[in-house]
Amino acid sequence: MWDYTPPPKPFYRRAWFFVPVGFIAAVLLVALVWGLAEKERWTQRARAFDYSKLEQMESASIIYDRAGAVLGRIFIQNRDQVPLEEISPAMITAVVAAEDARFYQHEGVDYIGIVRAMVKNYQSGRTRQGASTLTQQLARNSFPEGLPASDRGYGRKVLEMFVAREIERRCDKRKILELYLNRVFFGSGFYGVEAASRGYFGKNAKDLTLSEAAMLAGLLKSPSNLSPWRNRQACVEQRNYVLQRALELEMITKEQHDLTINEDIVVKNRRPIHKDSYAADLVAQQVEKLVGRDAAVSDGYRIYTTIDSVLQKKTESALRDQLTAIERREGYEHQTYAQYDAQWKARARRPASATGEATPIASPEYLQGAAVVLNNANGAILALVGGRDIQHSPYNRSVQARRPPGTAFKPFVYAAAFEKGLFPGTVVQDAVIDNRQVMIGGTTGILGEWGPERVDNKYEGAISARTALVRSKNAASVRFGMMTGLDRVLALAKNAGIESPLRPFPATYLGSSEVTMMELALANTIFPNGGWRPSAPFIIERVEDNSGTVVFQAKPGKQRVLRPATAYQVHTCLAEVLERGTADRAYTELGLKQFPLGGKTGTAYNFTDTWFLGYSSEVTCGIWAGFDKPRPIYRGAFSNEVTLPVWAEVMKATFSDYRPKEIVQPKGITKCEICASSGLLATESCFETVENKDSGEKIQRRTTYFEMATPDQVPKNPCDVHGDAPKSFVKVIPGEQWPRAALAVDVSSHKPVQMKAQTVIGGTDPYNSVQAVKNVVAAKALDGKRAPMQSSSNVPAPAAGEPGDEMEVRRAEPVRPVDQLNSQEPPLNLEPPAAIEF
């Protein structure tokens, strides 16, 4: 026998080997059990999320103009959801290439991508790459409270991965893409690809080109830093990177890449959509009042307005250009828009304070303007401008500011008179009037004549009411108002739509009481409409919810204010304002065609506010210019120089779509021949002798003309000025020098109106009405002789050394501010209210 020694046992069969192996197996088993338990725990946590929120995105309420174009949006997050079918395939390609190349291979988490990112980050020594998939980004954006971006711990990242896997289990890839592209932030306030496409390119997402889609996909890396409005070069470079990635992944061809990479990026001018205009801001306020703020900013309403965007833009540009021109003229000595805008932009560039608040800047003090264009038929607002720049000041001067309309108020005085029974042929005296009757600018002196829009204005004696309105005569208008009665004028103005309180004093005849532009524009519709007006102006036609159900529909109404005959009589006067009156520049210099139009200039005392209110048969347009804190624009700032040019431009823009028709004369109006000197029925004796300027020959001229009147307005008596026994209309006061301007009322019965602030400074008449003063001096010097009543050939002032030469005509004196009245006056509020109603 031989000696046999068995070979040694392999190490894995030796007893000592089973100790570590058993330990490792036990550890692995425990780890596996723990891992399975942890996986179940994280899965349960992920499943606890409310996945219905994936589709619960805030959607902006969109404001449309009357043609269906987007006018603005109301939102917290500017988003407009669209299905994947309405998103360009190029956008899907670009996003997948830029953000998640293995999107179609993974189940929510790209483990290969995680390993690759870890290696590259280790090699670079810092975090350079991330590995979040589109699904993980969707999870993070959909559940900001459960997965806060500020939490950079591993627990949040692990939970995000499980939530992403749960989303993949519940949704297919197309649905995930749709949810992602509708939710993700593209910078500049745009959430979702549809809002971004409209905001940057002015087109729908379905129409995006490959270049545009690559630009948007590139923004996702850093929306603020890569904005084309902020860093164009970086934006282009990032777009090119996205195109290169798409080429490497064979998602586009080399030809597509080469053609696209050479395309220029063309984006719209940057404009904040939710504060795009005063019109859009007014709509937003009214919608918030209608459905509530929370619903307005998140429920995706569709708001259809009455605004005509073409006319709106023309109105904005016409007003902006004219006010800029005014700021450049000689005599303008106030802040300009350019000066304030430079300050505003410099403030915007400065960093915020430690509290995060921007450095405050004073409210603008440059020349402001406002405009309203109404549809006469129903009161729909076609255009609305509340100031020169809503970014500088949200104060909407077209509906919030109350300012004195000045002489633009006169048509309502004459309308009340014609309604009472007077008529355009009624004779009224255009002569010096004691300012104690009106007290505009002071308590003494003579009433200034600023309404006629001329620096060389002169008194004309006995004139017809028609002429007084056409030439905007102040003294004559006050006398005509006295003949009518203040109560009648106030009642008519209120019925016409002027809700602002009008002071019950004669100064109201000359528009001293403050009104809004919207009120005055609405009131003026009674003249082209034959005496009726829309019940109220409105800017929202209807509102639909996101399912298309109408939740609000405007219901325009009408209200009768005047008899048709009265409205037509005033209209014929206002038509003559444009033909031969204070606004004749509209036809002679401003290029306005001879359409059937009417209008009235409006200059407030001391040139603080200038207005023009005018109309065609289809629309009524009002323009205002002035300062938020009233002060003279410049000496001689008449409305026919400041606001009439804007009105003419806006009206020319209306003619194509709102073509004027002839305003038809109503039944019940007849023409009667009257004498201009008496306002009574003409007789065969109504002639006057005048001198031919060329030959010096004395000739006879008929003093009559044909005027329109209703049967009850036709004068009952023949002219008593011409013939055998003429009667003078001038009141002769025994014992006094003759003639003298007599008071139309007993001023002792009227309590003087104290002014709130000094309004006349210095010893010169602010209206340059030198001729008016000369006429007073000359009349005093006549020493009992009869003064010509028709003073178109002015009374010559006395020569040096003659009686009257040494006489001083007392002018309007400054009035001391009344402290107690000022203390009761509320401070000027230039902030918009919660919502504006008409």
HELIX and SHEET records of a PDB file:
HELIX    1   1 PHE A   11  ARG A   13  5                                   3    
HELIX    2   2 ALA A   15  ARG A   47  1                                  33    
HELIX    3   3 TYR A   51  GLU A   55  5                                   5    
HELIX    4   4 LEU A   84  GLU A   86  5                                   3    
HELIX    5   5 PRO A   89  GLU A   99  1                                  11    
HELIX    6   6 TYR A  111  SER A  124  1                                  14    
HELIX    7   7 LEU A  134  SER A  142  1                                   9    
HELIX    8   8 TYR A  154  ARG A  170  1                                  17    
HELIX    9   9 LYS A  173  ARG A  183  1                                  11    
HELIX   10  10 VAL A  193  PHE A  201  1                                   9    
HELIX   11  11 ALA A  205  ASP A  207  5                                   3    
HELIX   12  12 LEU A  210  LEU A  219  1                                  10    
HELIX   13  13 ARG A  232  GLU A  248  1                                  17    
HELIX   14  14 LYS A  254  ILE A  261  1                                   8    
HELIX   15  15 ILE A  273  LYS A  275  5                                   3    
HELIX   16  16 TYR A  278  VAL A  291  1                                  14    
HELIX   17  17 ARG A  293  SER A  298  1                                   6    
HELIX   18  18 SER A  309  ARG A  328  1                                  20    
HELIX   19  19 TYR A  337  ARG A  349  1                                  13    
HELIX   20  20 GLY A  406  PHE A  409  5                                   4    
HELIX   21  21 LYS A  410  LYS A  420  1                                  11    
HELIX   22  22 ASN A  435  GLN A  437  5                                   3    
HELIX   23  23 ALA A  465  VAL A  470  1                                   6    
HELIX   24  24 ASN A  474  THR A  484  1                                  11    
HELIX   25  25 LEU A  486  ASN A  495  1                                  10    
HELIX   26  26 PRO A  506  LEU A  510  5                                   5    
HELIX   27  27 MET A  517  ASN A  524  1                                   8    
HELIX   28  28 PRO A  564  ARG A  580  1                                  17    
HELIX   29  29 ARG A  585  THR A  588  1                                   4    
HELIX   30  30 TYR A  605  PHE A  607  5                                   3    
HELIX   31  31 SER A  639  VAL A  642  1                                   4    
HELIX   32  32 LEU A  644  THR A  654  1                                  11    
HELIX   33  33 VAL A  747  SER A  749  5                                   3    
HELIX   34  34 VAL A  770  LYS A  780  1                                  11    
HELIX   35  35 ASP A  819  GLN A  824  1                                   6    
SHEET    1   A 5 VAL A  70  ILE A  74  0                                        
SHEET    2   A 5 SER A  61  TYR A  64 -1                                        
SHEET    3   A 5 ARG A 302  THR A 305  1                                        
SHEET    4   A 5 ILE A 540  GLU A 544 -1                                        
SHEET    5   A 5 VAL A 550  GLN A 553 -1                                        
SHEET    1   B 2 ASN A  78  ARG A  79  0                                        
SHEET    2   B 2 PHE A 190  TYR A 191  1                                        
SHEET    1   C 5 ILE A 381  VAL A 385  0                                        
SHEET    2   C 5 GLN A 368  ASN A 375 -1                                        
SHEET    3   C 5 VAL A 619  GLY A 626 -1                                        
SHEET    4   C 5 ASP A 609  TYR A 615 -1                                        
SHEET    5   C 5 GLY A 598  THR A 603 -1                                        
SHEET    1   D 2 VAL A 427  ASP A 430  0                                        
SHEET    2   D 2 GLY A 461  SER A 464 -1                                        
SHEET    1   E 2 TRP A 532  PRO A 534  0                                        
SHEET    2   E 2 LYS A 558  ARG A 560 -1                                        
SHEET    1   F 2 THR A 670  CYS A 675  0                                        
SHEET    2   F 2 THR A 704  ALA A 709 -1                                        
SHEET    1   G 2 PHE A 687  GLU A 691  0                                        
SHEET    2   G 2 LYS A 698  ARG A 702 -1                                        
END                                                                             
